[in-house]
Amino acid sequence: KKDIPAVNFIIHEIHCRRNIEICPYCSDSIPKSEMKNHIESEHVQVTCKCRMKMESSLLKDHEASSCPLRPVLCQFCDIQLAFNKLQEHELYCGARTEPCGRCGRNVLLRELREHPRLCG
């Protein structure tokens, strides 16, 4: 899958046929001696803590960006909780109040960022 000088093509092709395989899963060129390890480390099926099954090479990205059980912080109290619990928690947490330092009114935490524009 790379450009090579025409003068080296026959030798290169012989070398590749002897030593390189194309992975049936990802189509990468892999040395034959490393194919078993490649498949076991990149393409074996694993189960995430959310019970979703995927190739092991995809697990890290899944856990970081799309797993419903990935840890996230509440924007109001900075408590860490699972992503799938965040919306319910923030509805409750954002409904708490704190007094405004300028006008003294009790303001919902979810409205605290906008309140200074409307205050006094």
Phi and psi in radians as a Rosetta constraint file:
Dihedral C 1 N 2 CA 2 C 2 CIRCULARHARMONIC -2.287 0.35
Dihedral N 2 CA 2 C 2 N 3 CIRCULARHARMONIC 2.716 0.35
Dihedral C 2 N 3 CA 3 C 3 CIRCULARHARMONIC -1.302 0.35
Dihedral N 3 CA 3 C 3 N 4 CIRCULARHARMONIC 2.364 0.35
Dihedral C 3 N 4 CA 4 C 4 CIRCULARHARMONIC -2.362 0.35
Dihedral N 4 CA 4 C 4 N 5 CIRCULARHARMONIC 2.696 0.35
Dihedral C 4 N 5 CA 5 C 5 CIRCULARHARMONIC -1.076 0.35
Dihedral N 5 CA 5 C 5 N 6 CIRCULARHARMONIC 2.453 0.35
Dihedral C 5 N 6 CA 6 C 6 CIRCULARHARMONIC -1.007 0.35
Dihedral N 6 CA 6 C 6 N 7 CIRCULARHARMONIC -0.595 0.35
Dihedral C 6 N 7 CA 7 C 7 CIRCULARHARMONIC -1.117 0.35
Dihedral N 7 CA 7 C 7 N 8 CIRCULARHARMONIC -0.463 0.35
Dihedral C 7 N 8 CA 8 C 8 CIRCULARHARMONIC -1.711 0.35
Dihedral N 8 CA 8 C 8 N 9 CIRCULARHARMONIC 0.020 0.35
Dihedral C 8 N 9 CA 9 C 9 CIRCULARHARMONIC -1.047 0.35
Dihedral N 9 CA 9 C 9 N 10 CIRCULARHARMONIC -0.840 0.35
Dihedral C 9 N 10 CA 10 C 10 CIRCULARHARMONIC -1.098 0.35
Dihedral N 10 CA 10 C 10 N 11 CIRCULARHARMONIC -0.812 0.35
Dihedral C 10 N 11 CA 11 C 11 CIRCULARHARMONIC -1.105 0.35
Dihedral N 11 CA 11 C 11 N 12 CIRCULARHARMONIC -0.732 0.35
Dihedral C 11 N 12 CA 12 C 12 CIRCULARHARMONIC -1.095 0.35
Dihedral N 12 CA 12 C 12 N 13 CIRCULARHARMONIC -0.775 0.35
Dihedral C 12 N 13 CA 13 C 13 CIRCULARHARMONIC -1.109 0.35
Dihedral N 13 CA 13 C 13 N 14 CIRCULARHARMONIC -0.727 0.35
Dihedral C 13 N 14 CA 14 C 14 CIRCULARHARMONIC -1.087 0.35
Dihedral N 14 CA 14 C 14 N 15 CIRCULARHARMONIC -0.789 0.35
Dihedral C 14 N 15 CA 15 C 15 CIRCULARHARMONIC -1.047 0.35
Dihedral N 15 CA 15 C 15 N 16 CIRCULARHARMONIC -0.797 0.35
Dihedral C 15 N 16 CA 16 C 16 CIRCULARHARMONIC -1.124 0.35
Dihedral N 16 CA 16 C 16 N 17 CIRCULARHARMONIC -0.790 0.35
Dihedral C 16 N 17 CA 17 C 17 CIRCULARHARMONIC -1.063 0.35
Dihedral N 17 CA 17 C 17 N 18 CIRCULARHARMONIC -0.577 0.35
Dihedral C 17 N 18 CA 18 C 18 CIRCULARHARMONIC -1.380 0.35
Dihedral N 18 CA 18 C 18 N 19 CIRCULARHARMONIC -0.626 0.35
Dihedral C 18 N 19 CA 19 C 19 CIRCULARHARMONIC -2.037 0.35
Dihedral N 19 CA 19 C 19 N 20 CIRCULARHARMONIC -0.214 0.35
Dihedral C 19 N 20 CA 20 C 20 CIRCULARHARMONIC -2.117 0.35
Dihedral N 20 CA 20 C 20 N 21 CIRCULARHARMONIC 2.468 0.35
Dihedral C 20 N 21 CA 21 C 21 CIRCULARHARMONIC -2.171 0.35
Dihedral N 21 CA 21 C 21 N 22 CIRCULARHARMONIC 2.704 0.35
Dihedral C 21 N 22 CA 22 C 22 CIRCULARHARMONIC -1.678 0.35
Dihedral N 22 CA 22 C 22 N 23 CIRCULARHARMONIC 2.186 0.35
Dihedral C 22 N 23 CA 23 C 23 CIRCULARHARMONIC -1.111 0.35
Dihedral N 23 CA 23 C 23 N 24 CIRCULARHARMONIC 2.243 0.35
Dihedral C 23 N 24 CA 24 C 24 CIRCULARHARMONIC -1.218 0.35
Dihedral N 24 CA 24 C 24 N 25 CIRCULARHARMONIC -0.254 0.35
Dihedral C 24 N 25 CA 25 C 25 CIRCULARHARMONIC -1.661 0.35
Dihedral N 25 CA 25 C 25 N 26 CIRCULARHARMONIC -0.789 0.35
Dihedral C 25 N 26 CA 26 C 26 CIRCULARHARMONIC -2.042 0.35
Dihedral N 26 CA 26 C 26 N 27 CIRCULARHARMONIC -0.062 0.35
Dihedral C 26 N 27 CA 27 C 27 CIRCULARHARMONIC 1.126 0.35
Dihedral N 27 CA 27 C 27 N 28 CIRCULARHARMONIC 0.309 0.35
Dihedral C 27 N 28 CA 28 C 28 CIRCULARHARMONIC -1.344 0.35
Dihedral N 28 CA 28 C 28 N 29 CIRCULARHARMONIC 2.648 0.35
Dihedral C 28 N 29 CA 29 C 29 CIRCULARHARMONIC -1.472 0.35
Dihedral N 29 CA 29 C 29 N 30 CIRCULARHARMONIC 2.118 0.35
Dihedral C 29 N 30 CA 30 C 30 CIRCULARHARMONIC -2.230 0.35
Dihedral N 30 CA 30 C 30 N 31 CIRCULARHARMONIC 2.388 0.35
Dihedral C 30 N 31 CA 31 C 31 CIRCULARHARMONIC -1.014 0.35
Dihedral N 31 CA 31 C 31 N 32 CIRCULARHARMONIC 2.403 0.35
Dihedral C 31 N 32 CA 32 C 32 CIRCULARHARMONIC -0.953 0.35
Dihedral N 32 CA 32 C 32 N 33 CIRCULARHARMONIC -0.630 0.35
Dihedral C 32 N 33 CA 33 C 33 CIRCULARHARMONIC -1.200 0.35
Dihedral N 33 CA 33 C 33 N 34 CIRCULARHARMONIC -0.294 0.35
Dihedral C 33 N 34 CA 34 C 34 CIRCULARHARMONIC -1.917 0.35
Dihedral N 34 CA 34 C 34 N 35 CIRCULARHARMONIC 0.017 0.35
Dihedral C 34 N 35 CA 35 C 35 CIRCULARHARMONIC -1.083 0.35
Dihedral N 35 CA 35 C 35 N 36 CIRCULARHARMONIC -0.802 0.35
Dihedral C 35 N 36 CA 36 C 36 CIRCULARHARMONIC -1.044 0.35
Dihedral N 36 CA 36 C 36 N 37 CIRCULARHARMONIC -0.806 0.35
Dihedral C 36 N 37 CA 37 C 37 CIRCULARHARMONIC -1.109 0.35
Dihedral N 37 CA 37 C 37 N 38 CIRCULARHARMONIC -0.719 0.35
Dihedral C 37 N 38 CA 38 C 38 CIRCULARHARMONIC -1.023 0.35
Dihedral N 38 CA 38 C 38 N 39 CIRCULARHARMONIC -0.859 0.35
Dihedral C 38 N 39 CA 39 C 39 CIRCULARHARMONIC -1.116 0.35
Dihedral N 39 CA 39 C 39 N 40 CIRCULARHARMONIC -0.747 0.35
Dihedral C 39 N 40 CA 40 C 40 CIRCULARHARMONIC -1.175 0.35
Dihedral N 40 CA 40 C 40 N 41 CIRCULARHARMONIC -0.598 0.35
Dihedral C 40 N 41 CA 41 C 41 CIRCULARHARMONIC -1.560 0.35
Dihedral N 41 CA 41 C 41 N 42 CIRCULARHARMONIC -0.485 0.35
Dihedral C 41 N 42 CA 42 C 42 CIRCULARHARMONIC -1.848 0.35
Dihedral N 42 CA 42 C 42 N 43 CIRCULARHARMONIC -0.549 0.35
Dihedral C 42 N 43 CA 43 C 43 CIRCULARHARMONIC -2.072 0.35
Dihedral N 43 CA 43 C 43 N 44 CIRCULARHARMONIC -0.013 0.35
Dihedral C 43 N 44 CA 44 C 44 CIRCULARHARMONIC -1.179 0.35
Dihedral N 44 CA 44 C 44 N 45 CIRCULARHARMONIC 2.519 0.35
Dihedral C 44 N 45 CA 45 C 45 CIRCULARHARMONIC -1.367 0.35
Dihedral N 45 CA 45 C 45 N 46 CIRCULARHARMONIC 2.290 0.35
Dihedral C 45 N 46 CA 46 C 46 CIRCULARHARMONIC -2.196 0.35
Dihedral N 46 CA 46 C 46 N 47 CIRCULARHARMONIC 2.841 0.35
Dihedral C 46 N 47 CA 47 C 47 CIRCULARHARMONIC -2.027 0.35
Dihedral N 47 CA 47 C 47 N 48 CIRCULARHARMONIC 2.180 0.35
Dihedral C 47 N 48 CA 48 C 48 CIRCULARHARMONIC -1.273 0.35
Dihedral N 48 CA 48 C 48 N 49 CIRCULARHARMONIC 2.880 0.35
Dihedral C 48 N 49 CA 49 C 49 CIRCULARHARMONIC -1.097 0.35
Dihedral N 49 CA 49 C 49 N 50 CIRCULARHARMONIC -0.318 0.35
Dihedral C 49 N 50 CA 50 C 50 CIRCULARHARMONIC -1.510 0.35
Dihedral N 50 CA 50 C 50 N 51 CIRCULARHARMONIC 0.061 0.35
Dihedral C 50 N 51 CA 51 C 51 CIRCULARHARMONIC 1.343 0.35
Dihedral N 51 CA 51 C 51 N 52 CIRCULARHARMONIC 0.205 0.35
Dihedral C 51 N 52 CA 52 C 52 CIRCULARHARMONIC -1.470 0.35
Dihedral N 52 CA 52 C 52 N 53 CIRCULARHARMONIC 2.400 0.35
Dihedral C 52 N 53 CA 53 C 53 CIRCULARHARMONIC -1.737 0.35
Dihedral N 53 CA 53 C 53 N 54 CIRCULARHARMONIC 2.459 0.35
Dihedral C 53 N 54 CA 54 C 54 CIRCULARHARMONIC -2.831 0.35
Dihedral N 54 CA 54 C 54 N 55 CIRCULARHARMONIC 2.984 0.35
Dihedral C 54 N 55 CA 55 C 55 CIRCULARHARMONIC -1.199 0.35
Dihedral N 55 CA 55 C 55 N 56 CIRCULARHARMONIC 2.549 0.35
Dihedral C 55 N 56 CA 56 C 56 CIRCULARHARMONIC -1.039 0.35
Dihedral N 56 CA 56 C 56 N 57 CIRCULARHARMONIC -0.526 0.35
Dihedral C 56 N 57 CA 57 C 57 CIRCULARHARMONIC -1.207 0.35
Dihedral N 57 CA 57 C 57 N 58 CIRCULARHARMONIC -0.311 0.35
Dihedral C 57 N 58 CA 58 C 58 CIRCULARHARMONIC -1.678 0.35
Dihedral N 58 CA 58 C 58 N 59 CIRCULARHARMONIC -0.191 0.35
Dihedral C 58 N 59 CA 59 C 59 CIRCULARHARMONIC -1.071 0.35
Dihedral N 59 CA 59 C 59 N 60 CIRCULARHARMONIC -0.782 0.35
Dihedral C 59 N 60 CA 60 C 60 CIRCULARHARMONIC -1.053 0.35
Dihedral N 60 CA 60 C 60 N 61 CIRCULARHARMONIC -0.812 0.35
Dihedral C 60 N 61 CA 61 C 61 CIRCULARHARMONIC -1.133 0.35
Dihedral N 61 CA 61 C 61 N 62 CIRCULARHARMONIC -0.702 0.35
Dihedral C 61 N 62 CA 62 C 62 CIRCULARHARMONIC -1.043 0.35
Dihedral N 62 CA 62 C 62 N 63 CIRCULARHARMONIC -0.838 0.35
Dihedral C 62 N 63 CA 63 C 63 CIRCULARHARMONIC -1.111 0.35
Dihedral N 63 CA 63 C 63 N 64 CIRCULARHARMONIC -0.541 0.35
Dihedral C 63 N 64 CA 64 C 64 CIRCULARHARMONIC -1.451 0.35
Dihedral N 64 CA 64 C 64 N 65 CIRCULARHARMONIC -0.535 0.35
Dihedral C 64 N 65 CA 65 C 65 CIRCULARHARMONIC -2.211 0.35
Dihedral N 65 CA 65 C 65 N 66 CIRCULARHARMONIC -0.406 0.35
Dihedral C 65 N 66 CA 66 C 66 CIRCULARHARMONIC -2.269 0.35
Dihedral N 66 CA 66 C 66 N 67 CIRCULARHARMONIC -0.097 0.35
Dihedral C 66 N 67 CA 67 C 67 CIRCULARHARMONIC -1.187 0.35
Dihedral N 67 CA 67 C 67 N 68 CIRCULARHARMONIC 2.259 0.35
Dihedral C 67 N 68 CA 68 C 68 CIRCULARHARMONIC -1.165 0.35
Dihedral N 68 CA 68 C 68 N 69 CIRCULARHARMONIC -0.248 0.35
Dihedral C 68 N 69 CA 69 C 69 CIRCULARHARMONIC -1.779 0.35
Dihedral N 69 CA 69 C 69 N 70 CIRCULARHARMONIC 0.132 0.35
Dihedral C 69 N 70 CA 70 C 70 CIRCULARHARMONIC -1.130 0.35
Dihedral N 70 CA 70 C 70 N 71 CIRCULARHARMONIC 2.534 0.35
Dihedral C 70 N 71 CA 71 C 71 CIRCULARHARMONIC -1.311 0.35
Dihedral N 71 CA 71 C 71 N 72 CIRCULARHARMONIC 2.368 0.35
Dihedral C 71 N 72 CA 72 C 72 CIRCULARHARMONIC -2.407 0.35
Dihedral N 72 CA 72 C 72 N 73 CIRCULARHARMONIC 2.828 0.35
Dihedral C 72 N 73 CA 73 C 73 CIRCULARHARMONIC -1.817 0.35
Dihedral N 73 CA 73 C 73 N 74 CIRCULARHARMONIC 2.431 0.35
Dihedral C 73 N 74 CA 74 C 74 CIRCULARHARMONIC -1.183 0.35
Dihedral N 74 CA 74 C 74 N 75 CIRCULARHARMONIC 2.350 0.35
Dihedral C 74 N 75 CA 75 C 75 CIRCULARHARMONIC -1.241 0.35
Dihedral N 75 CA 75 C 75 N 76 CIRCULARHARMONIC -0.260 0.35
Dihedral C 75 N 76 CA 76 C 76 CIRCULARHARMONIC -1.753 0.35
Dihedral N 76 CA 76 C 76 N 77 CIRCULARHARMONIC -0.620 0.35
Dihedral C 76 N 77 CA 77 C 77 CIRCULARHARMONIC -2.161 0.35
Dihedral N 77 CA 77 C 77 N 78 CIRCULARHARMONIC -0.052 0.35
Dihedral C 77 N 78 CA 78 C 78 CIRCULARHARMONIC 1.067 0.35
Dihedral N 78 CA 78 C 78 N 79 CIRCULARHARMONIC 0.369 0.35
Dihedral C 78 N 79 CA 79 C 79 CIRCULARHARMONIC -1.365 0.35
Dihedral N 79 CA 79 C 79 N 80 CIRCULARHARMONIC 2.416 0.35
Dihedral C 79 N 80 CA 80 C 80 CIRCULARHARMONIC -1.519 0.35
Dihedral N 80 CA 80 C 80 N 81 CIRCULARHARMONIC 2.301 0.35
Dihedral C 80 N 81 CA 81 C 81 CIRCULARHARMONIC -2.604 0.35
Dihedral N 81 CA 81 C 81 N 82 CIRCULARHARMONIC 2.992 0.35
Dihedral C 81 N 82 CA 82 C 82 CIRCULARHARMONIC -1.239 0.35
Dihedral N 82 CA 82 C 82 N 83 CIRCULARHARMONIC 2.502 0.35
Dihedral C 82 N 83 CA 83 C 83 CIRCULARHARMONIC -0.920 0.35
Dihedral N 83 CA 83 C 83 N 84 CIRCULARHARMONIC -0.707 0.35
Dihedral C 83 N 84 CA 84 C 84 CIRCULARHARMONIC -1.244 0.35
Dihedral N 84 CA 84 C 84 N 85 CIRCULARHARMONIC -0.135 0.35
Dihedral C 84 N 85 CA 85 C 85 CIRCULARHARMONIC -1.816 0.35
Dihedral N 85 CA 85 C 85 N 86 CIRCULARHARMONIC -0.136 0.35
Dihedral C 85 N 86 CA 86 C 86 CIRCULARHARMONIC -1.088 0.35
Dihedral N 86 CA 86 C 86 N 87 CIRCULARHARMONIC -0.852 0.35
Dihedral C 86 N 87 CA 87 C 87 CIRCULARHARMONIC -1.052 0.35
Dihedral N 87 CA 87 C 87 N 88 CIRCULARHARMONIC -0.828 0.35
Dihedral C 87 N 88 CA 88 C 88 CIRCULARHARMONIC -1.081 0.35
Dihedral N 88 CA 88 C 88 N 89 CIRCULARHARMONIC -0.758 0.35
Dihedral C 88 N 89 CA 89 C 89 CIRCULARHARMONIC -1.105 0.35
Dihedral N 89 CA 89 C 89 N 90 CIRCULARHARMONIC -0.790 0.35
Dihedral C 89 N 90 CA 90 C 90 CIRCULARHARMONIC -1.200 0.35
Dihedral N 90 CA 90 C 90 N 91 CIRCULARHARMONIC -0.512 0.35
Dihedral C 90 N 91 CA 91 C 91 CIRCULARHARMONIC -1.073 0.35
Dihedral N 91 CA 91 C 91 N 92 CIRCULARHARMONIC -0.783 0.35
Dihedral C 91 N 92 CA 92 C 92 CIRCULARHARMONIC -1.229 0.35
Dihedral N 92 CA 92 C 92 N 93 CIRCULARHARMONIC -0.868 0.35
Dihedral C 92 N 93 CA 93 C 93 CIRCULARHARMONIC -1.147 0.35
Dihedral N 93 CA 93 C 93 N 94 CIRCULARHARMONIC -0.687 0.35
Dihedral C 93 N 94 CA 94 C 94 CIRCULARHARMONIC -1.239 0.35
Dihedral N 94 CA 94 C 94 N 95 CIRCULARHARMONIC -0.258 0.35
Dihedral C 94 N 95 CA 95 C 95 CIRCULARHARMONIC -1.484 0.35
Dihedral N 95 CA 95 C 95 N 96 CIRCULARHARMONIC -0.119 0.35
Dihedral C 95 N 96 CA 96 C 96 CIRCULARHARMONIC -1.227 0.35
Dihedral N 96 CA 96 C 96 N 97 CIRCULARHARMONIC 2.790 0.35
Dihedral C 96 N 97 CA 97 C 97 CIRCULARHARMONIC -2.099 0.35
Dihedral N 97 CA 97 C 97 N 98 CIRCULARHARMONIC 2.730 0.35
Dihedral C 97 N 98 CA 98 C 98 CIRCULARHARMONIC -2.423 0.35
Dihedral N 98 CA 98 C 98 N 99 CIRCULARHARMONIC 2.546 0.35
Dihedral C 98 N 99 CA 99 C 99 CIRCULARHARMONIC -1.266 0.35
Dihedral N 99 CA 99 C 99 N 100 CIRCULARHARMONIC 2.448 0.35
Dihedral C 99 N 100 CA 100 C 100 CIRCULARHARMONIC -1.295 0.35
Dihedral N 100 CA 100 C 100 N 101 CIRCULARHARMONIC 2.339 0.35
Dihedral C 100 N 101 CA 101 C 101 CIRCULARHARMONIC -1.203 0.35
Dihedral N 101 CA 101 C 101 N 102 CIRCULARHARMONIC -0.359 0.35
Dihedral C 101 N 102 CA 102 C 102 CIRCULARHARMONIC -1.670 0.35
Dihedral N 102 CA 102 C 102 N 103 CIRCULARHARMONIC -0.861 0.35
Dihedral C 102 N 103 CA 103 C 103 CIRCULARHARMONIC -1.797 0.35
Dihedral N 103 CA 103 C 103 N 104 CIRCULARHARMONIC -0.233 0.35
Dihedral C 103 N 104 CA 104 C 104 CIRCULARHARMONIC 1.434 0.35
Dihedral N 104 CA 104 C 104 N 105 CIRCULARHARMONIC -0.101 0.35
Dihedral C 104 N 105 CA 105 C 105 CIRCULARHARMONIC -1.247 0.35
Dihedral N 105 CA 105 C 105 N 106 CIRCULARHARMONIC 2.611 0.35
Dihedral C 105 N 106 CA 106 C 106 CIRCULARHARMONIC -1.354 0.35
Dihedral N 106 CA 106 C 106 N 107 CIRCULARHARMONIC 2.207 0.35
Dihedral C 106 N 107 CA 107 C 107 CIRCULARHARMONIC -2.119 0.35
Dihedral N 107 CA 107 C 107 N 108 CIRCULARHARMONIC 2.387 0.35
Dihedral C 107 N 108 CA 108 C 108 CIRCULARHARMONIC -1.061 0.35
Dihedral N 108 CA 108 C 108 N 109 CIRCULARHARMONIC 2.445 0.35
Dihedral C 108 N 109 CA 109 C 109 CIRCULARHARMONIC -1.006 0.35
Dihedral N 109 CA 109 C 109 N 110 CIRCULARHARMONIC -0.631 0.35
Dihedral C 109 N 110 CA 110 C 110 CIRCULARHARMONIC -1.229 0.35
Dihedral N 110 CA 110 C 110 N 111 CIRCULARHARMONIC -0.267 0.35
Dihedral C 110 N 111 CA 111 C 111 CIRCULARHARMONIC -1.842 0.35
Dihedral N 111 CA 111 C 111 N 112 CIRCULARHARMONIC 0.006 0.35
Dihedral C 111 N 112 CA 112 C 112 CIRCULARHARMONIC -1.110 0.35
Dihedral N 112 CA 112 C 112 N 113 CIRCULARHARMONIC -0.593 0.35
Dihedral C 112 N 113 CA 113 C 113 CIRCULARHARMONIC -1.208 0.35
Dihedral N 113 CA 113 C 113 N 114 CIRCULARHARMONIC -0.648 0.35
Dihedral C 113 N 114 CA 114 C 114 CIRCULARHARMONIC -1.464 0.35
Dihedral N 114 CA 114 C 114 N 115 CIRCULARHARMONIC -0.389 0.35
Dihedral C 114 N 115 CA 115 C 115 CIRCULARHARMONIC -1.010 0.35
Dihedral N 115 CA 115 C 115 N 116 CIRCULARHARMONIC -0.718 0.35
Dihedral C 115 N 116 CA 116 C 116 CIRCULARHARMONIC -0.981 0.35
Dihedral N 116 CA 116 C 116 N 117 CIRCULARHARMONIC -0.520 0.35
Dihedral C 116 N 117 CA 117 C 117 CIRCULARHARMONIC -1.226 0.35
Dihedral N 117 CA 117 C 117 N 118 CIRCULARHARMONIC -0.522 0.35
Dihedral C 117 N 118 CA 118 C 118 CIRCULARHARMONIC -1.715 0.35
Dihedral N 118 CA 118 C 118 N 119 CIRCULARHARMONIC -0.181 0.35
Dihedral C 118 N 119 CA 119 C 119 CIRCULARHARMONIC -1.227 0.35
Dihedral N 119 CA 119 C 119 N 120 CIRCULARHARMONIC 2.374 0.35
